[in-house]
Amino acid sequence: MNHVRRLVRIFGCVGATAVMVVAGASLASAAGTVTAAVTGASPVIGAKVAPYEKLYERTTTATRALPAVPKQALFQAASSLSTELGLAQNPAQILGADLSPQVAGRLANVLTDLLTCYRLTKPAFSAIPPALLSQVLATGGGLNPAAYTGIRLCGESAWQSTNELELAVLDELPDTAAPGCQPLGQVDLDIWPVLRVDGGCRDNRYDNDYLLTLDVGGNDTYANNAGSNVVDVNFSPVGSAVTGLRGTGPAKGCQRAIPGLTALDCVPAAAVLLDIQGNDVYGVKQTPDHDTGCTNDPVVRRMMTGGAGFLGVGILRDAEGNDTYTGKTGSLGAGHIFGVGILSDGAGDDTYGAVRNSQGFALVGGVGVLRDEAGDDGYGFYMPAAINPNAPNQTEGAGGVRDDEGEGLCDRIPRFTQGAGNVASATGIFLDDAGADHYHGAFAGQFIGPIQVPSTRAGSLGFGNNQGVGVFLDRGTADDQYTVDGEPSVAGVPQRGDNVIVQPNNDSTGAGFGQGLFVDQ
């Protein structure tokens, strides 16, 4: 099959056997499954992550049925979703697009899943009074986790349909053993804010938000939601058949947490981004806007980007390329308030950076997954410099970016990255399967939380706080390098490093009845 031949080229392997070592579920079989590896290190943590296996393992064989009339099904899904968003349009361009039945059908399956997920998210968000949001972020607000199980199940379905779309595209790319970008015909669909498909090898810049994006090739820049379900429907691209609720221009999204959501600067929906080829950039730093007064350094202005799910499903899948992922907070494979956020990267030497609460992070019952399957990668954080170096944290000019309370205080404390969960059984999962990687994480012995919770300690690289669960697993055999700021010294507990396991139930991996696990194999 073409997607197998293409994986030979991606990973520089010769023969199908080498491919089977690194591709998807068969990658897991080469060294045991992720669940088995976690369980082998800690049966307690293994039991906690096993229910989410369908969110961190990939499907490598398409099993879902195609619609009987694929283009018509895609047309109907796009029409229904745009109507339910309040931006109804007639996506007739789909019917004449240069799409095969396989690709059109797989796109229809993804978009249908997103419609189903949105129908769960919309009433769930509407049922939370704005005045209760701060309490929900602090303790869960008394919400019943069982009431949101459907969001996780919908995430599983959307992740499967995303995998099957990827397989369909790879099967149809011409001469997949050749180097360089391979186009998928001449397809170019732009049905804002529901569907964007570029089958060529153009270097695109995406400044507006979409629920489903398929980009086949080119070195692209995503200055938008990038597979986050927290979308901006206020600003549409110039020339769109429908106009954004506030006009045209680049998306702004939520730069503030609770105020941004209540002002409808962004709305929780459902989103998938699938990029097949190219060296791509996810997240663009700009001069501060809402963070003016904290720093003069460039920042990613908006929160919750790059495969983030807030009370819903957000998925970012990049199959190949040397990519750069930059977020602010709540980004890069992050799940919030029973949401599902997935960032999955296939091949390439990649770089990841965010301020805090990112890279396999979860909050309040959410599930956040970051999985990188291959390459020599770098993971860390960036911290915008203070305007006034003498200013105490959480005062004007103190640096960092604004926190989540009201208009926000300047918060320069890095924390909760690379496998961290905070509050009410939130589960953050970080997985790196191969390569010589560099990690930079941070601990905070105590930070002044904008919303007080039982524990204000924070960690990274496998850390659970306030009944949350954080898992870090590096399965590569190459030597990795670790820099961990403020890691506590605990008697009998090793420091994080290459070929080290740090078990749960100590001050290095948890606080506030949270549990973490660090494993470098």
C-alpha positions in Angstrom: 0.0 0.0 0.0 1.2 3.5 -0.7 1.1 4.6 2.9 3.5 1.8 3.8 5.9 2.8 1.0 5.7 6.4 2.1 6.6 5.5 5.7 9.7 3.8 4.4 10.8 7.1 3.0 9.8 9.1 6.1 11.8 7.0 8.5 14.7 6.2 6.2 14.1 2.5 6.5 14.4 -0.2 3.9 11.7 -2.8 3.7 8.3 -3.3 5.3 9.7 -4.9 8.4 11.5 -1.6 9.3 8.3 0.3 8.7 6.3 -1.9 11.0 8.7 -1.1 13.8 7.8 2.6 13.8 4.2 2.9 12.5 1.3 3.4 14.8 0.0 0.4 16.7 2.8 -1.7 15.3 5.3 0.8 16.7 3.8 -0.1 20.1 4.2 -3.8 19.3 7.9 -3.4 18.7 8.6 -2.5 22.3 5.4 -3.4 24.0 2.4 -1.1 24.2 2.4 2.2 26.0 -0.1 0.8 28.5 2.2 -2.2 29.2 5.2 0.0 29.7 3.4 2.3 32.1 1.9 -0.7 33.9 5.3 -2.4 34.2 6.7 0.7 35.9 3.6 1.3 38.1 0.5 -0.9 38.0 -1.4 1.8 39.8 -0.7 4.4 37.2 -1.1 1.9 34.4 -4.7 1.2 35.6 -5.4 5.0 35.5 -4.2 5.5 31.9 -5.5 2.3 30.3 -9.0 3.7 29.8 -7.5 6.3 27.5 -5.6 3.9 25.3 -7.7 4.7 22.3 -6.7 8.3 22.6 -2.9 7.7 22.5 -2.6 4.8 20.1 -3.2 5.2 16.4 -5.3 3.1 14.1 -3.3 1.6 11.3 -6.1 -0.1 9.4 -9.3 1.6 8.2 -12.3 -0.3 9.5 -15.1 2.3 9.5 -17.5 2.2 6.6 -17.5 4.9 4.0 -20.7 6.8 3.3 -22.7 5.5 0.3 -22.3 8.8 -1.5 -19.1 10.3 -0.1 -19.2 13.8 -1.6 -22.9 14.2 -0.7 -22.2 13.1 2.8 -19.3 15.6 3.1 -21.6 18.3 1.7 -24.3 17.5 4.2 -21.9 17.4 7.2 -20.4 20.7 6.3 -23.8 22.3 5.8 -25.2 20.9 9.1 -22.1 22.0 11.1 -22.1 25.5 9.6 -25.8 25.9 10.4 -25.4 24.8 14.0 -22.5 27.2 14.4 -24.9 30.0 13.3 -23.0 30.6 10.1 -25.0 28.6 7.6 -23.8 28.4 4.1 -24.2 26.2 1.0 -20.9 24.3 0.5 -21.6 23.5 -3.1 -17.9 23.7 -4.0 -17.5 20.2 -2.4 -19.5 18.5 -5.1 -17.2 19.7 -7.8 -13.9 19.2 -5.9 -11.1 17.0 -7.1 -11.6 14.4 -4.3 -11.7 10.7 -4.7 -14.5 8.7 -3.0 -12.0 7.4 -0.4 -10.7 10.8 0.7 -14.2 12.5 0.4 -15.7 9.7 2.5 -13.0 9.9 5.1 -13.4 13.7 5.3 -17.1 13.2 5.7 -16.5 10.7 8.6 -14.3 13.2 10.4 -16.7 16.1 9.9 -19.6 13.9 11.0 -17.7 13.1 14.2 -17.0 16.8 14.8 -20.7 17.5 14.4 -21.5 14.8 17.0 -18.9 16.2 19.4 -20.1 19.7 19.0 -23.6 18.6 19.9 -22.2 17.3 23.2 -20.1 20.4 23.9 -22.6 23.1 23.1 -25.2 22.2 25.7 -22.5 21.2 28.3 -20.9 24.6 28.1 -24.3 26.4 28.1 -25.2 24.6 31.3 -22.3 26.1 33.2 -23.2 29.6 34.5 -20.4 32.1 33.9 -20.3 32.8 37.6 -19.5 29.2 38.3 -16.5 28.9 35.8 -14.0 30.0 38.4 -15.2 27.4 40.9 -15.1 24.7 38.2 -11.5 25.6 37.3 -10.6 25.4 41.0 -12.3 22.2 42.2 -14.5 20.8 39.4 -17.4 22.9 40.7 -19.4 19.8 41.7 -19.8 18.7 38.1 -20.5 14.9 37.7 -17.7 13.4 35.6 -20.0 10.6 34.4 -22.0 13.3 32.6 -19.1 14.0 30.3 -18.1 10.5 29.4 -19.6 11.1 25.9 -17.0 13.7 25.2 -14.2 11.2 25.7 -15.9 8.6 23.6 -16.5 11.1 20.9 -12.8 12.0 21.1 -11.9 8.3 20.5 -14.2 8.2 17.4 -12.8 11.5 16.0 -9.2 10.3 16.6 -9.9 7.0 14.7 -11.6 8.8 11.8 -8.6 11.2 11.7 -6.2 8.2 11.5 -8.3 6.7 8.7 -8.3 9.9 6.7 -4.5 10.0 7.0 -4.3 6.5 5.6 -6.6 7.3 2.7 -4.5 10.4 1.8 -1.2 8.4 1.9 -2.7 5.7 -0.3 -3.5 8.2 -3.0 -0.3 10.3 -3.1 1.6 9.7 -6.3 5.1 8.0 -6.3 5.3 8.0 -2.5 8.8 6.6 -2.4 10.1 9.8 -4.0 11.5 12.6 -1.9 9.8 16.0 -1.6 6.2 17.0 -1.3 3.6 15.0 -3.3 0.3 16.7 -4.1 -3.1 15.3 -3.9 -4.6 16.5 -7.2 -5.8 20.1 -7.4 -8.2 20.1 -4.5 -8.5 23.5 -2.7 -11.6 23.9 -0.5 -12.2 26.9 1.7 -15.5 26.8 3.6 -14.9 28.9 6.6 -15.1 28.1 9.5 -16.0 24.5 8.9 -13.6 23.0 6.3 -10.3 23.8 4.7 -8.6 21.4 2.4 -5.4 22.1 0.4 -4.2 19.1 -1.7 -1.2 20.9 -3.1 2.3 21.6 -1.9 1.8 25.3 -1.2 3.4 27.1 1.7 0.2 28.3 3.5 -0.3 30.7 6.3 -3.5 30.0 8.3 -4.7 33.1 10.1 -8.4 32.1 10.6 -9.9 29.2 12.6 -11.3 26.1 11.0 -13.0 23.0 12.5 -11.5 20.6 10.0 -8.2 21.3 8.1 -6.5 18.9 5.8 -3.2 20.2 4.4 -1.3 17.7 2.2 2.0 19.5 1.8 4.1 22.6 2.0 5.9 24.4 4.8 2.9 25.9 6.5 2.4 28.4 9.3 -0.6 28.0 11.6 -1.4 31.2 13.4 -4.9 30.0 14.2 -6.5 27.5 16.5 -4.3 24.7 15.0 -6.6 21.8 15.9 -8.0 23.4 19.1 -11.7 23.2 19.7 -11.7 26.7 21.1 -12.4 28.6 18.0 -12.9 32.2 16.9 -16.0 32.7 14.7 -15.8 36.4 15.0 -13.4 37.1 12.2 -13.6 35.5 8.8 -11.0 35.5 5.9 -11.6 38.1 3.2 -13.7 36.6 0.5 -15.5 34.1 2.7 -19.0 33.3 1.7 -20.1 34.2 5.2 -18.7 37.0 7.3 -17.5 36.6 10.9 -19.7 37.8 13.7 -17.4 40.9 14.2 -16.1 41.2 10.6 -13.1 40.1 8.6 -9.4 39.7 9.5 -7.1 37.4 11.4 -8.6 35.3 14.3 -7.9 36.6 17.7 -9.4 33.9 19.9 -9.3 33.9 23.7 -6.4 35.9 25.1 -8.2 35.8 28.5 -9.6 32.7 30.1 -13.0 33.2 31.8 -13.5 36.8 30.5 -12.7 35.6 27.0 -15.2 32.7 27.1 -18.0 34.8 28.6 -17.4 37.6 26.1 -17.5 35.0 23.3 -14.0 35.9 22.1 -13.9 32.2 21.4 -16.4 29.4 21.6 -15.9 25.7 22.4 -16.7 23.5 19.4 -14.8 20.5 18.0 -11.7 20.5 15.7 -9.2 18.4 13.8 -6.1 19.5 11.9 -4.3 16.9 9.8 -1.1 18.0 8.1 0.7 15.3 6.0 4.0 16.8 4.8 6.3 19.7 5.3 8.3 21.6 7.9 5.5 23.4 9.7 5.1 26.1 12.3 2.3 25.9 14.8 1.9 29.1 16.8 3.3 32.5 16.1 4.8 34.9 18.6 3.7 38.5 18.2 4.0 41.7 20.2 1.9 41.4 23.4 -1.8 42.5 23.3 -3.6 41.4 26.4 -0.3 40.6 28.0 0.9 44.2 27.6 2.0 45.5 31.0 3.6 42.2 31.9 6.3 42.0 29.2 7.5 43.6 26.0 8.7 40.2 24.6 6.8 38.6 21.8 4.3 35.9 22.9 1.7 33.6 21.4 -1.3 35.9 22.2 -4.1 33.4 22.5 -4.6 30.5 24.9 -5.6 26.9 24.2 -4.1 26.2 20.8 -2.5 23.2 19.1 -4.6 20.2 19.8 -6.4 21.6 22.9 -9.9 20.4 24.0 -12.0 22.6 26.4 -15.2 20.7 27.3 -14.8 19.1 23.9 -12.5 17.5 21.4 -9.4 19.1 19.8 -6.9 17.1 17.7 -3.7 18.1 15.9 -1.9 15.4 13.8 1.2 16.1 11.9 2.5 13.1 9.9 6.0 14.3 8.8 8.5 17.1 8.9 10.7 19.1 11.2 8.1 21.1 13.0 7.9 23.9 15.5 5.1 23.9 18.1 4.7 27.0 20.2 1.8 27.7 22.6 0.9 30.0 25.4 -1.0 28.2 28.1 -3.4 25.3 27.9 -1.9 24.2 24.6 -0.1 21.5 22.7 -2.1 18.4 23.6 -4.1 19.8 26.5 -7.5 18.8 27.9 -9.6 21.1 30.0 -12.8 20.6 32.0 -13.5 17.0 30.8 -12.2 17.8 27.3 -9.9 15.8 25.2 -6.8 17.4 23.6 -4.4 15.4 21.4 -1.2 16.5 19.7 0.3 13.6 17.6 3.5 14.0 15.6 4.8 11.2 13.3 8.3 11.9 12.0 10.9 14.6 12.2 13.1 16.6 14.5 10.6 18.8 16.3 10.7 21.6 18.8 8.0 22.3 21.4 7.6 25.3 23.7 4.9 27.0 25.8 4.7 29.2 28.9 2.9 26.7 31.2 0.1 24.1 31.4 0.9 22.5 28.1 2.5 19.5 26.3 0.4 16.6 27.6 -1.4 18.6 30.3 -4.9 18.2 31.7 -7.1 20.2 34.0 -10.4 19.3 35.8 -11.2 15.9 34.5 -9.7 16.5 31.1 -7.4 14.2 29.1 -4.3 15.8 27.4 -2.0 13.8 25.2 1.2 14.7 23.4 2.8 11.9 21.5 5.9 12.2 19.3 6.7 9.0 17.4 10.2 9.7 16.0 13.0 12.2 15.8 15.5 14.1 17.9 13.1 16.5 19.6 13.4 19.4 22.0 10.7 20.1 24.7 10.8 23.2 27.0 9.2 26.4 28.0 9.7 30.1 27.3 9.1 32.8 29.8 8.6 36.4 28.6 10.9 38.8 30.4 9.8 41.2 33.0 9.4 44.9 32.2 10.5 45.6 35.7 12.9 42.9 37.0 12.3 44.0 40.6 8.5 43.5 40.4 7.1 40.7 42.5 5.3 37.9 40.7 1.7 38.6 39.9 2.2 42.4 39.8 2.3 44.6 36.8 5.6 44.4 34.9 6.6 41.1 36.5 6.9 39.2 33.2 5.3 36.0 32.0 1.7 36.2 30.8 -1.5 37.0 32.6 -3.1 34.3 34.7 -6.7 33.0 34.5 -8.5 35.3 37.0 -10.4 38.3 35.6 -8.2 40.4 33.4 -5.3 38.5 34.9 -2.1 39.2 36.9 1.4 38.8 35.4 2.4 35.3 36.2 6.0 34.3 35.5 6.1 30.9 37.2 6.7 28.0 34.7 4.9 24.8 35.6 2.8 21.8 34.5 4.4 20.8 31.2 5.3 17.4 29.7 2.9 15.1 31.3 1.0 16.9 34.1 -2.5 16.7 35.5 -4.2 19.1 37.9 -7.6 18.9 39.7 -10.3 16.3 39.7 -8.8 13.2 38.1 -7.3 15.2 35.1 -4.9 13.0 33.2 -1.9 14.4 31.3 0.0 12.0 29.2 3.3 12.7 27.5 4.9 10.0 25.2 8.0 10.1 23.1 8.8 6.9 21.2 12.2 7.4 19.8 15.2 9.7 19.3 17.8 11.6 21.3 15.7 14.2 23.0 16.3 17.3 25.1 13.9 18.2 27.9 13.5 21.3 30.1 10.8 21.3 32.7 10.2 23.2 35.9 8.8 22.8 39.4 7.3 25.4 41.6 7.5 24.8 45.4 4.6 27.2 45.8 2.9 29.6 43.5 0.1 32.0 44.2 -2.8 30.4 42.2 -5.3 32.8 40.8 -7.9 30.4 42.1 -6.9 28.8 45.4 -6.9 25.0 45.4 -5.8 22.5 48.1 -2.2 22.4 46.8 -0.3 25.2 45.1 2.8 23.0 44.4 3.4 22.3 40.8 5.7 20.1 38.7 6.4 18.8 35.2 7.7 15.6 33.5 5.2 13.3 35.2 3.5 15.2 38.0 0.0 15.0 39.4 -1.6 17.7 41.5 -4.9 18.0 43.4 -6.0 14.4 42.5 -4.7 14.8 39.0 -2.5 12.3 37.2 0.6 13.1 35.1 2.5 10.5 33.1 5.9 11.0 31.3 7.2 8.1 29.2 10.3 8.3 26.9 10.6 4.9 25.1 13.6 5.7 22.9 17.0 3.9 23.3 19.1 6.9 22.5 20.5 9.1 25.2 18.3 11.9 26.4 19.2 15.1 28.2 17.2 16.7 31.0 17.2 20.1 32.7 14.7 20.3 35.5 14.4 23.6 37.4 13.5 23.3 41.0 13.1 19.6 41.1 12.7 18.6 44.8 15.3 16.4 46.4 13.5 13.5 48.1 15.3 10.8 50.1 15.4 7.5 48.3 13.9 9.0 45.1 16.1 9.5 42.0 16.3 12.7 40.1 14.8 12.7 36.6 17.3 11.6 33.9 18.1 9.1 31.2 17.2 5.5 32.1 15.4 6.5 35.3 12.0 5.7 36.8 10.5 8.0 39.4 7.5 6.3 41.1 4.3 8.0 42.3 3.4 8.9 45.8 6.2 11.2 46.8 6.9 14.9 46.6 8.8 14.6 43.3 5.7 13.3 41.4 2.7 14.6 43.2 0.9 16.9 45.6 -2.6 17.3 46.9 -3.4 13.6 46.5 -2.2 13.8 42.9 0.0 11.1 41.3 2.7 11.2 38.7 5.1 8.8 37.0 8.3 9.5 35.2 9.8 6.7 33.0 12.8 7.0 30.7 13.5 3.6 29.2 
